[in-house]
Amino acid sequence: MIGVQDFVRETWEDFKSPTTSTFASKMLQCRQTVSILEETLDLDRSSLTKMKKSVKALYNTGNTHVANDAIVAENLERLGNIAKTRDHEQEIGEAFMKFSHVTKDLSSMMKNMMDGLNNMVLFPLDSFMKGEFKGAKGDLKKPFDKAWKDYETKFAKTEKEKKKQAENAGMVRGEISGAELAEEMEKERKIFQLQMCEYLIKVNEIKTKKGSDLLQSLAEYYQVQANFFKDGLRTIQHFHDFVEELLKQLQKIRLRHDAEKRQLVDLREALKSSMTAYKETNRFSGSGWPPPVNSSPAGYNLHQPTGDKSLGCEKKGHLLKKSEGRVRKMWHKRKCIIRDGHLEISHQDENKDPVKLCLLTCQVKLVPGDPGKKCFDVVSSSDNRTYHFQAEDTKEMEEWISILNNAKEGIFMNFLKNNTNSPSLNQSVRELTSSIMDRIRRLPGNKECCDCGAPDPEWLSVNLGVLVCLECCGIHREMGVHISRTQSTVIDELGTSQLLLARVIGNGIFNEIMEATLDPNDESHSIKPQPNSHMNARRDFIKAKYEQHKFAIITCSDKEDLKQDLKQAILYADLPALLQVYAEGLDLSTPLPDMKNGETALHLAIQEDKGTSLPFIDFLIQNTPIGSLDKKTNSGDTALHLCSDLNSTECMKLLLRTRPDLAKIENNAGQTALDVARMRNFQTCVELLTGAMTNKIDLFLHINIDWDLNGDERNYDMDFSDDDLDNTVDKPPKTRSRPSSLIVIPEALSLALKEKDDAASAAKPKATKSLNSKLRLSHINHGGSADYCNSSVDSDTASIKSVPSGGNGRTSPVLTHPHSSAESEKRHSGITLPPLPPRNKRPPPPPPPSVQGHNRNKSESDIALLSHKRTISEPPPRPTQPPDISKSVVASINAGSKLPAATTSVPEKSENVQARRYSTSRDERRVTDPALNTQQPKPQFQAKRRYRALYDCDADNEDELTFMEGEIIVAISEEEEEWWEGMVEGQPHRRGLFPLSFVTTAED
């Protein structure tokens, strides 16, 4: 090997005196030197390439860290603003804001360091690799090799010519030395020297850049790192004092929160102990779609609520149906028929066609807090109404609910078997599909296209559960069905199985994951297309979003961590977590870690299904490579084998819908899924698998689950009687219910309560544990009578009476105010409540209140609670005969919880007593004591008349007036019979409607 100095010396000697130079003898060494240097350069190229990749990875992860820091800081700032403005926690809000600022500062410092890494290390290294090391191995020495080859060729040719000349002259010539051919080979030798020199110059440049220059860049980056850590430490030290002070404040805040929690827990326990009705389990209510604790906002109920199959699917009988008129709520006896998967409800006029409800679009629910356990609701999504029913007793109610659920299940199963032969069945399923789509369109974000924001999207991505517009749909189809499978919600006749993901995901949830790095508020700089954007802009964005998942946050750099996240998402039924794993590009069919039998996510989801995992299973099936659905566990079972073994019929439909050929795959025991189903005697699974083998794909288009079509978004409180609906417009006027004013307790219950109060001098919330389930509120009737439905009565309920105070025809409930205990004691003597205006028909007395507040359009709770909350009225008690008035007492309930003994009294027999009877006749029989024939007149409205408030009243509606006891209200106009418009005297800005029964005429 020849060194650079030797090469330079030999070349100069040859350059000055070619005939005496010995360079020709050194040329072989030059060639060997180039070969050795080339091997060294190849090692350098490999090492520098790896280094460039590692530096680039460091730069990318650093930028990702900076971006995530920015998101954390933004969320901390948002939490701080919420704490300040909504929670009124100034200290908490300021702490969040401080952490946000520190996070931003540290993020900014790290961004500067990453910029330094890019400018000082990555960019020079990348330029070096693309410059000096450009090309493949050996490209650098090609000119040298060519020069050597030319020299060898010319040397051999010249030597041959010299030997031939000697032979012609009759001489024998031996080997010719290079010195002899120095003049003839001068050109080729100098070209060789030039290329050797060029090669050594390039090698020298490479050594400089890979050595001293790279180290210089690293030294500069070290300075940037040092500045980062110094500035960061300075920031943290400055922040340290704040953290120390914050820890002290947090102790105080935590103690305050703990005290509030203890108070709330005590209140909760008191409320629980007094609400025995809530202990009833909802085994008949089909309240599906429960939001799992650690999961997405919507779940599903794998099996529809089922009833006693022995009761059949048809029933005919009578139920009490609650109807709400414009100003009254009544219970009417209605003939009801369950047949052919429909519920028929007759009108009062039986000549009219009955209301016919398709049970596929209905949900049957128990009534929470129903004291008699006899009421249930039928919620119809097709006409946005809730029908309230009451049976004769609990047994009959359970029978009706069982048959309703049986009929609902029966019509669906009949459709699956005969869906091409029955127009009525097809219509029922079309109604169900339409109701599901209506529910889907109301999910967050679904009013706009998922990709461009165009209104009213009509195309559904079945495998992703999002709605897109026509223009974006075309690009979805360009990407292929392995990315997005789109169908029209208007043109195509979709099966219910195709709507499952759309029912639980929606555009809002999907974009929270897939567009997490986009700022939805920055439309001017956002790369997200608008409805009027060019197709190229749409295409670039959509492909980046769905193919590259470019706008999702990357939370894991290690695939093993992603597998753990996938496993946890399945175990905890966490749909957003599953979408996040999908967004980060993990193959959903990969075997999960720490699974002894080698299960995939699909196997685990089927095994762990507790009634809420069908959407997860569908997402895995539709977004797993179709060729991976036949993956087996270590025991050879496919996901379909597990469905057969666990009788998971709905999961089986989803699998067979995608790949019917899975039914032919055998496990290690040589059994197909059909063999397993037959061995386990699961007939439905056998039918589905047999249908798959005979290509009956219609069996898999629909799934039988509770779709929860009546979610929180709808308001079903405004339901009117069928008779009222015949003469009302589409948007009914607001109705108001008057407040209840009196509680009457049967004597036996009153005495029992009095004994408890006497025995327990300390006030305990549990003193009224059984009170709420037995007390009944009644509206005061002056000169009129109430009409009730004629039926039997529970043994623990009695008739409710108005108790007069004196002979003036006014009732006197004893009220207590919740302001203070002193006021309560002061008011134990009682307050005279003004009578309410008479009506031709009186609504039945509502049950005990379940909540407090001021809610219009619902019947009132106890006025003694003084919160004026109007709640849904409950079915009336049905006594066999009116009890003796001497066996009733006037009672009041404090807003606290118990009935003080001092507030109850047993009046003497009064001659001024009304007898109330229940009647179902349309004549509304009235049985009234002649001695009480005088009617309390309704106060006549007089503008500018002053009235004094008797009680506090909190308004729930914008047009109502909030006032305190003792305030003067000036009447302005008569809005309704029992609701006048007025304003607080001296405060004209406090204006609204007030209940007449809460005020009395003020003395001038």
Phi, psi and omega in degrees: 000134181257136179278170181296317181295318178296319179298317180296316181296313182296322181292318178297320179297317179293325181294323183275324183217083184299326185287333181258359184283150177252020185297327182301328179284344181266354186295325178295322176296322177301317181295318178296321179298316179298320179297317179294315178298324180295321177296320178296317179297325179295319176295320178298317180301315181296315181293317181292326177296316178295321179295318179300319179296318181292321178294320178295320177296319177298318179296316181294315179294325177296317177295323175297318177299317179297316180296318179293324175300319180296321178293317178300315180297320179296317179292324176297319178296321178295318177298321178296318178296320178296316181298324181285312189272324185263311184273349181056037175253087186296317182295317179298315181298316180295324179295316177299317180296321179295315177298324178297316181295317179296318179298320178296318180297313180296323178296320179296320178297317181292326177297320177297321179293319178294324175296321177296319177299319181291314185286324188266334184240303189293311183296312177299321180294319179294318178296321179299315181291327180276347180259276184297324182263016180294140178100179183273177179297134179090352181295330185291326184261009179298315177300321178295316179299321179295319179296318177297318180295318178297319179296315180298318180297312181295322180296316180295320180294316180294319179298320180295319179295318179298317180294323180292321178297319179293322180293321178294330179275002179079025180244156176252122184255129175279201180294146181258129181279163180294327180297327180292330182257017185301317182288317180295326185261013185299317182297309183295324181293321180290324175297319178299315180296321179297313181293323176297318178296315177301316181297316181292327176296315179296319178298320178297318178297319179296317179299321180295314184287324181279345181255271187294318181295316179296319178294324176298318178296318179295323178295319177295319178295326176300320178297320177296317177299316180299318178296321179299312182291324178295311180295320178296317178296321179297318179295316180295319179295320176295326180282341186299317181298319178297319180296318179299316178292324180296320180300323178292317179295323181296326177299316179293317180296320180295320178297320179295318179294321178297321178296317177297320180296318179299319178297317180293320178297317178299317179296319179299315180296322178296318179294319179298317183292336181267355183243073181294339182293337183281356181281350180289132178279146182272062183281350178252348181276127179275055182278078181282191178054049178286134177286116179298154185300315182252035192228191178290165183292349181225138174240205175203162179255113187302315180251135175298149175301129183244155179243194180287113183296335182292342181279347177083194185240006181228147178200148177225134180178194181240142176227153171277125180245128179275129176238149181243113175276193181293320183229016181208158176233126186229157172253127181238145177277124184230143175280129182234140181227131173251117177198149177054035178073017180231153172249121180255127181242117182284155175274172174298321173271103186289355175286339178283151176294137182290158171289131184241115182253129173283119186291340177297332181257019181242159177227133181260127183226145168285159179267116179299136176076016178289114185294323184274355182054040182234000186252147174209160181243145170245112184260117182257124178276342184287326178241014174056047181224154173244127179256123182261127181234153173225130177266176181292322181206179183296319182298316180294323178299315180297325179293315178299315182295318179300315182291323176300315179291322177297317181294322179296316179291322183295318182293327179290316180294323177296323179296318181298327182273329187229040188290348180257357187250346186238109178299324181293320177294318178300320179295321179297316180290326176296322176296319178297313180299319179296321179293321178296315179297323178297320178292322180296318183295340180268000177291153182303129177088349186278357176280350179231157177301138182296335187253325184236353178083012178294140184289154174052061178292144185237013180239134185249128169274103190296320185277348179248343177076033180235157179254136180227163179275175183297316182296314180290330179299322179300322179288325175301319180289330175297324183291334179107157184289343177286345176260309184209128178251110186254146173216155182279136175278352181253314185276312185283148175265097187278143171276158182295332179294334180280350182258359187298310182293322179296330180291331186249341183262280181081164184297324184297307181295318183298315183287336174299331179268308189281344177236035187296330183271357179270145178266109183293342182269348182257076183288332184292327182250005183282142178274356178291131184291159176257168180304332181260014182289156178291153183298327179295320178294319176299312185299315181298316182292313184295319179293322177294325182285315188263328181270317183262346184052046190289333188258008177273151176282134177267114182260340183227135174261349182251130180297328180295323176295321178296322178297320177296319177298320178297317179297316180294323179299321179288315184295324183259009179050049184258098184294315177301325178294322177295318177296324179295318178297318177299318182295332181273004168086018179284140174290114186290349180265004182290143177299141182278153180287153175060031176252117187296329184259010177069035182287148170269178179299324180294316176302313183295319181297321179290320181293321186268005184297124177245022180103004181228012189253002184300319176298324179294317180297318180296320179296319179295318181296315187281340183245015170261142175310131189301332179285350182263358182290345179263014179299142184249155170283180179297334178273001175090008182272132171275174177299327179292323176300319179295321177300318179294320182290328183259002181059039179271082187293320183289322175297322180297321178299318181295321179292313183289333175298323182275316182219089179298336183290351177298338181293344183264355184278138181256152175270190183295336179273004180078019182254137170275171177298327177295320178298319180295317181296320178293320179295324180273355178061043176261096189294321180297319177297320179299316180297318181294316181291323176296320177297324178295321181289335179259012175065037176267079186287343179297338181294341188251005183281336186234142177242149185254091178225170174274112187277354182050061183282352183243074185276188184290344184291339185260154178243113184253014184285335184272065176251135186250163177294155181298325181290321178293325183294336180295334186240021181242159176278175184298320181256100185291150179289161180291138178246154180230138177253138180286156180286147173286154187228357186207141173242131177239129183246137174303151187300318183298317179293321180298315180296321180296319178294322180295320178297319179296320181293322179293323183286325182253096181289327177281132183289123178239137178299331184288357179296338181250025184303316182262003185287314185298330182279352184242332182289148175230139178266147177230146173280144180284134181240115181250110178077002179234185179223155178264148180249132182228162178281141183274111178198180183285168184239151173288153183292336184262009179241157181219170180293149181257133184236152169269131182254117181285152174246095184088198181252018183270004178079005180259143176270155185231083173288147178265120187246149173233140181263147183273010186291313182202161179292327179297316178295323180298315180294323181294333184261007178296340180290339175110157179226136180279125180264131179293151181288153173273154180295147182287160175225157176294321178238139178252135175289156180292156178294132179283167180280181178298149183289146176258335179220166180243160180141197184226096187237116181286164176070014176225152183290160192274156170264189184299128180291336180294343176287341172062021175251350174055054178262128178262115183246165181299129181288148182255167179297147185283154169291152187234085181286151177287328176204154180294132178285166178295136182295338180290346180257033176228154181229155174269131182223157174225153181247122175291154178296343177294275175192338190243167176261106177295146182297329183291345185266000179251145178210152179249106183286162174289167177299134180247141176279339182268069184233137175267144172257127181250137179234153177270139183214144174252359181285155181282348179282345178056070183300141180238124177244108188233139175295127181301329181293344182246036184282347179282138184253132177291121184289149176283132179302136179278139181288133174226123180297144179068010177286141183263137179228143179258133181285130178273333186219166171285145178218122177256124182277141174256343184246154187297330185269007181259162186253133172262129181213165181247159179302134177095345180288150180264128180246129179262121181289139180246311181207163179260104183282310179221181183299321185245002180233117178251156175265136180202177177222154178289132184300130179082355180227076185297341179286342177267091187225141179170188182274143179225148179285133184297329184286354181262003184227164173223160181297132179274143178285132180286000000 
